[in-house]
Amino acid sequence: MLVSSLGGGLYAIDKSTKQLKVVVDERDRPEMKLAHSVLCDRRGRIWIGTDGGGLWIIDEEQEGLRPYPIRNFRFNPGIGKVLSLYEDKQGNIWVGFTEKGMVVIPPNEYGFKIIQDNPYSKFNISDQSVVSLLVDREGLFWMGTGGSGLYRLKPLKDHSSFEVYDRMLEHENVVTCLFQDSQGLIYIGTYLNGFYRYDPTTGKTAHFCRELPYSVNSNHITDFAEDPYGNIWISTHGGGINRMDALTGEFTYFRQANGGLEGFLISDWCNSVYVDSEQVLWIGTFGGLSSMDIHTHKVHSFVKEEGLIHNNSIVAVSGDDQRNIWIGSIWGLTRLDPRTRKSTLYTTEQGLPDNMIQGFRMDLEGHFWVVTNNGVAVYDPDKDQFKGYA
């Protein structure tokens, strides 16, 4: 498991030994002080996007940790912020930058495609801040921007390049999150205007916002999740959790009660939502962590004062194949075992370079990577040890 933080670096946690070690320390690599995003590709390479330090890669077959060069007279990623990283089915690495557009790196790394503003294109990418990414079942690449809506990119037949297929939601400022459900429908969350549901079969788009009756109760959407019955769970800022029924399309709202009473969410300001294998919904909020049985809707909330979580500002929630819940906050990383109700805290005292967590990634071999802002550490299960990169 990789952990990233703001100002600390990148770490790896081994699920069996529960130990954590620094892979990259910002004291050795000042460029890695603000590691913003991380990706473990199918070849075992680690890609690291930084806030102002460019794009980095860890490849043991070559030179270990090294900056990844992208040279172009119009494009200098070394001064840009890498917002997002993604690997598609063909092994292309997609790199989204703030104000720099997007770069697609092919599997052989010979040449790359820069997707930027082109005034001569029919579908001009007028905003180059890439905020959210999704590859759908048809292989179209969805790119949500920070100012000009949503674009769909189509790969050429040989996957050597891409073209802008079309542009959607031009009037939207920020596309915060993208999600495809088990039926193939695309959910598009926005910052100020609720969310959209696009049906690729019919080409029709439905809009859901708080100004419409029987709809979502907040216009700031932060995350989507689907339960085994096809219901869509939507986390919002200010509106708690919304559930969209798979059969009727009706919305049910789960909110905070005054005083944080048992049975209600701990906060209406929700950042992340996750459905585990036990059909329990986990909700990360700015007021703590809430869990809810999706059948009975019984809610239990965890706050710092109880001792099971260690900060109430939860920015990310996910799970692993051991049924642990990983909780990222602005003050460390917590691993919670819901069965035993025991938790373990990882902070700078346990080796984290910084306590602010950005997110999680699971690689193909089941290692859980945690992203901070200052480097990388990885656990080698064959050698039963960690290896750091400096």
Backbone hydrogen bonds, N-H to C=O, Kabsch-Sander energy under -0.5 kcal/mol:
donor,donor_aa,acceptor,acceptor_aa,energy
2,L,361,R,-0.8
3,V,11,Y,-1.8
3,V,370,V,-2.1
4,S,359,G,-0.7
4,S,371,V,-5.9
5,S,9,G,-1.1
6,L,356,M,-0.7
7,G,5,S,-0.9
7,G,33,K,-1.0
10,L,24,V,-1.2
10,L,374,N,-0.7
11,Y,3,V,-1.9
11,Y,370,V,-1.0
12,A,21,K,-1.5
13,I,1,M,-2.7
13,I,368,F,-0.9
14,D,19,Q,-1.9
18,K,14,D,-2.1
21,K,12,A,-1.6
23,V,10,L,-2.2
24,V,10,L,-1.2
26,E,8,G,-0.8
28,D,25,D,-1.3
29,R,25,D,-2.3
32,M,29,R,-2.1
33,K,30,P,-1.5
34,L,31,E,-0.5
35,A,32,M,-1.0
35,A,373,N,-1.1
36,H,34,L,-0.7
36,H,49,G,-2.6
37,S,49,G,-2.0
39,L,47,W,-2.2
41,D,39,L,-0.6
41,D,45,R,-2.4
44,G,41,D,-1.9
46,I,58,I,-1.9
47,W,39,L,-3.0
47,W,45,R,-0.6
48,I,56,W,-2.9
49,G,37,S,-2.8
50,T,54,G,-1.6
51,D,34,L,-2.7
52,G,50,T,-1.2
52,G,80,G,-1.5
54,G,80,G,-0.8
56,W,48,I,-2.8
57,I,66,R,-2.7
58,I,46,I,-2.7
59,D,57,I,-0.6
59,D,64,G,-1.9
62,Q,59,D,-1.6
64,G,59,D,-2.0
66,R,57,I,-2.3
68,Y,55,L,-3.4
72,N,70,I,-0.5
72,N,75,F,-0.8
75,F,72,N,-1.0
79,I,76,N,-1.5
80,G,77,P,-1.7
82,V,50,T,-2.2
82,V,80,G,-0.5
83,L,81,K,-0.8
83,L,96,G,-2.1
84,S,96,G,-1.4
86,Y,94,W,-1.7
88,D,92,N,-2.0
91,G,88,D,-1.8
93,I,105,I,-2.8
94,W,86,Y,-3.6
94,W,92,N,-0.6
95,V,103,V,-2.9
96,G,84,S,-2.6
96,G,94,W,-0.5
97,F,101,G,-2.8
98,T,81,K,-2.2
99,E,97,F,-0.6
100,K,128,Q,-1.1
101,G,97,F,-0.5
101,G,128,Q,-2.2
102,M,115,I,-2.7
103,V,95,V,-2.4
104,V,113,K,-2.9
105,I,93,I,-3.1
105,I,103,V,-0.5
109,E,106,P,-1.5
111,G,109,E,-1.0
113,K,104,V,-2.6
114,I,112,F,-0.5
115,I,102,M,-4.2
115,I,113,K,-0.6
116,Q,114,I,-0.8
121,S,118,N,-2.0
124,N,122,K,-0.7
126,S,124,N,-1.5
130,V,97,F,-1.5
130,V,128,Q,-0.8
131,V,129,S,-0.7
131,V,144,G,-2.8
132,S,144,G,-1.6
134,L,142,W,-1.8
136,D,134,L,-0.5
136,D,140,L,-2.3
139,G,136,D,-1.6
141,F,153,L,-2.7
142,W,134,L,-4.0
142,W,140,L,-0.6
143,M,151,Y,-2.9
144,G,132,S,-2.9
144,G,142,W,-0.5
145,T,149,G,-2.4
146,G,129,S,-2.0
149,G,172,E,-0.9
150,L,168,M,-2.7
151,Y,143,M,-2.1
152,R,166,D,-2.5
153,L,141,F,-3.0
154,K,163,E,-3.1
156,L,161,S,-2.6
159,H,156,L,-1.9
163,E,154,K,-2.2
165,Y,152,R,-2.7
165,Y,163,E,-0.6
166,D,152,R,-1.3
168,M,150,L,-3.5
172,E,169,L,-1.8
175,V,145,T,-2.2
176,T,174,V,-0.8
176,T,189,G,-1.2
177,C,189,G,-1.1
179,F,187,Y,-1.9
181,D,185,L,-2.3
184,G,181,D,-1.6
186,I,198,Y,-2.6
187,Y,179,F,-3.7
188,I,196,Y,-2.9
189,G,177,C,-2.8
189,G,187,Y,-0.6
190,T,194,G,-2.0
191,Y,174,V,-1.7
194,G,219,N,-1.7
195,F,208,F,-2.5
196,Y,188,I,-2.1
197,R,206,A,-2.6
198,Y,186,I,-3.0
199,D,204,K,-2.6
203,G,199,D,-2.7
206,A,197,R,-2.7
208,F,195,F,-2.9
212,L,209,C,-1.6
215,S,212,L,-0.6
221,I,190,T,-2.5
221,I,219,N,-0.8
222,T,235,S,-2.7
223,D,235,S,-1.1
225,A,233,W,-1.8
227,D,231,N,-2.0
230,G,227,D,-2.1
232,I,244,M,-2.0
233,W,225,A,-3.3
233,W,231,N,-0.5
234,I,242,N,-3.1
235,S,223,D,-2.1
236,T,240,G,-1.7
237,H,220,H,-2.0
238,G,236,T,-0.7
238,G,268,D,-0.9
240,G,268,D,-2.4
241,I,254,F,-2.3
242,N,234,I,-2.5
243,R,252,T,-2.7
244,M,232,I,-3.1
245,D,243,R,-0.6
245,D,250,E,-2.8
249,G,245,D,-1.5
252,T,243,R,-2.0
254,F,241,I,-2.8
255,R,253,Y,-0.5
257,A,265,L,-0.8
260,G,257,A,-2.6
263,G,299,V,-0.7
264,F,261,L,-1.5
265,L,255,R,-2.0
270,C,236,T,-2.8
270,C,268,D,-1.1
271,N,284,G,-3.3
272,S,284,G,-1.4
274,Y,282,W,-2.1
276,D,274,Y,-0.5
276,D,280,V,-2.5
279,Q,276,D,-1.7
281,L,292,M,-3.2
282,W,274,Y,-3.4
283,I,290,S,-3.0
284,G,272,S,-2.3
285,T,283,I,-0.5
285,T,288,G,-2.1
286,F,269,W,-2.1
288,G,285,T,-0.6
288,G,312,N,-0.9
289,L,302,F,-2.3
290,S,283,I,-2.3
291,S,300,H,-3.0
292,M,281,L,-2.4
293,D,298,K,-1.9
294,I,279,Q,-1.8
297,H,293,D,-2.3
300,H,291,S,-2.7
302,F,289,L,-4.0
306,E,303,V,-1.7
307,G,303,V,-0.6
307,G,304,K,-1.4
309,I,303,V,-0.6
314,I,285,T,-3.1
314,I,312,N,-1.1
315,V,313,S,-0.5
315,V,328,G,-2.4
316,A,328,G,-1.5
318,S,326,W,-2.0
320,D,324,N,-1.6
323,R,320,D,-1.6
325,I,336,L,-3.0
326,W,318,S,-2.6
326,W,324,N,-0.5
327,I,334,T,-2.9
328,G,316,A,-2.6
328,G,326,W,-0.5
329,S,332,G,-1.9
330,I,313,S,-1.3
332,G,329,S,-0.6
332,G,355,N,-5.0
333,L,346,Y,-2.4
334,T,327,I,-2.4
335,R,344,T,-2.5
336,L,325,I,-3.1
336,L,334,T,-0.6
337,D,342,K,-2.8
341,R,337,D,-2.1
342,K,337,D,-0.9
344,T,335,R,-2.1
346,Y,333,L,-3.0
350,Q,347,T,-1.1
351,G,348,T,-1.2
352,L,347,T,-2.5
357,I,329,S,-2.8
357,I,355,N,-0.7
358,Q,4,S,-1.5
358,Q,371,V,-2.2
359,G,371,V,-0.9
361,R,369,W,-3.0
363,D,367,H,-2.6
366,G,363,D,-1.7
369,W,1,M,-1.5
369,W,361,R,-4.7
369,W,367,H,-0.7
370,V,1,M,-0.5
370,V,11,Y,-1.0
371,V,2,L,-0.8
371,V,3,V,-1.2
371,V,359,G,-2.4
372,T,3,V,-1.3
372,T,4,S,-3.0
372,T,9,G,-0.5
372,T,370,V,-0.5
374,N,9,G,-1.2
375,G,9,G,-0.9
378,V,387,K,-1.2
380,D,385,Q,-3.3
384,D,380,D,-1.1
385,Q,380,D,-1.6
387,K,378,V,-2.3
389,Y,23,V,-4.2
389,Y,376,V,-0.7
